[in-house]
Each structure stands twice: as structure tokens, then as C-alpha cells.
Amino acid sequence: MASRQNRPADTIAAIATAPGRGGIGIVRVSGANLGNFAERLTGKLPSARRVAMADFCAADGSAIDRGIQLYFPAPHSFTGEDVLELQGHGSPVVLQALLERCRELGARLAEPGEFTRRAFLNDKLDLAQAEAVADLIDASTAQAARSALRSLSGEFSGQVHALVDQLIELRMLVEATLDFPEEEIDPLRDTDMVPRLDRLRSDLGALRARARQGSLLRTGLTVVLAGLPNVGKSSLLNRLAGEERAIVTEVAGTTRDALRETIQIEGIPLHIIDTAGLRDAAEEVERLGIERSWREIAKADIVLQVVDARGGVTPADHGIATQLPAGIERIVIENKCDLGRQPAGRYEAQGQVHLRLSATTGAGISLLHDELLRVAGWVGHGEDVVLARERHLAALSEAGARLDVAADSTRQLEFVAEELRLAQAALASITGEFSADDLLGTIFSRFCIGK
């Protein structure tokens, strides 16, 4: 269990604004009894939560900078400790001098994520909310930012706590039945154990679905364009990107290396990778490009196998399809339908989705967008999704597996009680109620310094 009682006692400081020059730069300090610290730095005691102009002074009394001083006494601050924010001019030289002065006054340089870690240790945030801080900073789409903000406000944690409350009630019923067998209670009939368990599994399943969608907002999907030379893969990349990112010529083998472009569809990042045409190549450079293509295909979430609509799926195309890794979603893109005077459209053949489109004219591209969203499992506009991390998904999956075992063991209450306990522990790890210290170190080390 994470020991939130082991609260740090030293003072930390860091530059909280991004590297480089800017109009404003911020140095953040957190620790105990910072009133005296501020008085030595600025020559006056700060007022709580009030903006005050101040000179930030060196040890000899000379001014390092003039700016704004903000003081937040504990526990009413982000970290739960005294927090001092020094807002000055955004010169890297000035900020480094101000940071060095804070070190002279007894602060040490903060580690990555240490301010947020202290907020967690001081019960200002739970672990899921703390992770949402980093997710909000790293958000690559507006949808991801909105979802991260909801998690930061406690929406995801609240849903987890609601499941834990249901689990606790169910555990109380089961364990009371085990503790007082002489009462002759039929747990299946008299405690509604099965309906309660079914409802809990259903609610957990719904949260897992929203969390999986939220995971898409964080990491996106890797989509690889694969196929024979000259079927229009590079043209399709350019069409999806909305600009000329890849060179397009009639010469087979023009694309020698993987080209990458990230696009957004309804807020989901899609990492599109254009690869070299797949064929038996005698020329060394092209052969190396084809080897890289297969490596990219092996890492893909979705493979768009591009073929020429005028000839359909040829034996050579079929040969490529048979070499694609099992378990990777494949969509057949019949490109150049405009040259064959064919209408854009979607159909299925032998259980395989085919999209007929034109990368040149854009006909059918909206069908591709819809199909990518379908494969991603993205439904609606995602206003209720939570920006989940891989460990959150693993914990939800573990809890679901435990509840499934409990549902299959309702005649053996000892087994049910143990599985419910393990399910609760899995859910509690999401918010940090039961988290190993080494896990916390890994999580916060990935934050930026000053946050």
C-alpha cells in the first residue's frame, strides 16, 4: 500500500514554464513555512492568495528581476504544502538566476512530476487525477484534452469509487453469511447476491468500454498503407493528411522508406504510415525499404491493403494478404475508382471489408473515415469517455476477470468472498489506495519538471 504518511519535509523548486524565451516565466516553490523563504527573497512577507509586485533579490540585495509573487499557505494549495509562485520575465538567463537563488535559500531542484506527487501524497489528488495532469499537458487533440480535464476533476475516480462501494456492500453480505452460518440464510435467495453481482459486472463492463475508447485518445491507432507499387498508397497518404506529404510519380518503387503522418478523425489520433511497394526487388535500396515495410506492418493496429480498382484483387494482392500477420485488422482499399469509372462505395466479400474510392478526387474518403472509426470501436462523440492509461485498462480487466470467477462460484461462498476482495484491490490500485511505491516512482518520473 502506498504510504501517504511518509510526506516529504524538504523544499523543492523548479521552472514551471516551457523552455525557451517568453513574455512570462514562472518559478514554483513548494515546502513548509515558505513565508520566511519569501521574505528573504523579496524583502517582505507575502499575503495569502493575493497578487503582489515584488523585486526578486540576490544574496547581496541586488535585483534579479521584478515580477509577481503569489503565496498559497498549506493546505490550500496544489501540493497541500506552502506554495510560492514567482512570475517574472521569460528570459532563460533570468529564470535560471532566480532558480539558483531559491537553491541558495534552501530549496533543491524538483524531480520530474514531484509537485504532482506531493499533491497525491498530501491527499489533494488521487492517483488517477494525478495522471490526468500529465495527460492534459500531453493531449494531442481537443477531445483528449476534454477527457483529461474530466478525469482531473474526478469523474473517472468517482466511477471507480462507485464500483468499489458496490463491491464493499456485496462483500459485507457474503462475509456476513460466512460468519453466521447458523442464521440459515440462503445467500442466493435472501441477499440478492446474484442480481447484485450481475449489476456490478454490467457497470464494470460499461466503464471498461469507455476506458478503452479513452485509451485511443491517448495513444491513437497505427494505420499502415500496404500493397503493390503504384496502387496509390502515397496519394492516399496525401489525401488523408490534406497536403502533399509523399512524392507521387508513375515510377514504381518511388517510396523507399516509411513516411509517417498523424491525422485526427473525431478527435482520435491516427498515425498513418506509407510504406514501400511490396514486391520482389533486385535493387538493394528498394529491398531494404520493403523489409522496413514488413516491420511496420507487424506493429500496425490496422492495415489498409491498397489495390488498383481497375484490376481488383489480383493474385499478387492475394499473396500479400496471405503474408499479413494474423490478428491485425485489414481493410481492402480499391483505389483509382475514378479511372475505372466506378462509383465509390463499401461492400464485403468473403467476410472482408472492401472500400472503393479515389485518393485523387477524394471520392469515398468519408467512407474510409467511418470504417476506421468502426474498427477503433469509437461510438458517438466520446463526451463520456475517460482518458485511461494502460495500467487502468489492466486493472479494470483484472477486476472483471475476478467478478467472472465469482459469478461462476456462487455456490462456494469462500471462493466468492476471495474473488470479490481481489477485484476490490484491483480497482483500488487505479486511484492509488493500494499502489506499490515503485509504481508511483515510475508514474511520476514521466511527468515534466515543474509539474
C-alpha angles and dihedrals in degrees: 000000000000109000105226088173090073093080117172117249102195129090122251132194136185143160103263099193126081119274117269136045123319143153092260133027126189131207113194124202127188130182144090126314097000093167091089090043090056093045091055091047099045105017095244140071111255123234115236115263094348127122113240133177112232144168112239103219135204122225091271092053097255117135119258093183142329120237147112127316121204122185124193112184119211134299094018098070140087094265097034088242130090106293126196121191118194112196113193140142116315099241112132089218093053093045093050090050090050091048091050089052089053088053090051088055091056106274122127127213111275119240121234109291094001096130091054091043090056089050087055094046090049092051095247091121134014119231096264090052091047091053089049089063090063091041091054091052092047096042110134097189136040090242091054090049092052092049092048090051090052090052091047090053089056102257095128092042090050091054091049092048090051089056091047090052090053090049093051092052091049092047090051091055095047096044093045088055090051093047095049107036091154090071088074094222117169101220094199094052106027102039102039086232096156096048090045091050092047091050091049092051090049093050091047091050091053092051091048090053092052091045092052089053090048090052088059089058090056102043105015125203128290110228118188123198109215136171147095121320118279098018092119105263093141091046089053091051090051091048093050092045092047093229142062102279100146130048112249121199138147089246111107114235097028091137107070102163136033114275118204131204130167119215134172129232114184089337096309114124112230117193104209116198122192113202138194117275111271113239141112102285125192095188111090100223093049091046091055090049091053091051089054089049091059091048090053091048090054090058096045127116091200131017118205103202104203119207133170109265091212093065100026120208105346127196088260090054089048089052090056091048092055090054095052113110116264116252097032115117112244129198120186111224113200098200130190094040087151091064091052092046090239124145120245113253151129128254140154127234122185090345093307123120115234123190119195111204147136120242089192099055098025093237110153096010090119088058089056091051090052092047093051090051090049093051090047090054091236111158127182119342097308097242090145099044122114122220097244128186128217092261090052091054090048092051093048090048091050091050091048092051091051092051090049090055090047091052090054092049103049092130090057105060095182089062092045092052092051094047091049090051092051091047090053091050091052092052093044090057089066094064094035100250088127110023131137117242092237089057090053090050091053094047098049095040088070093060122097119259113266094034 
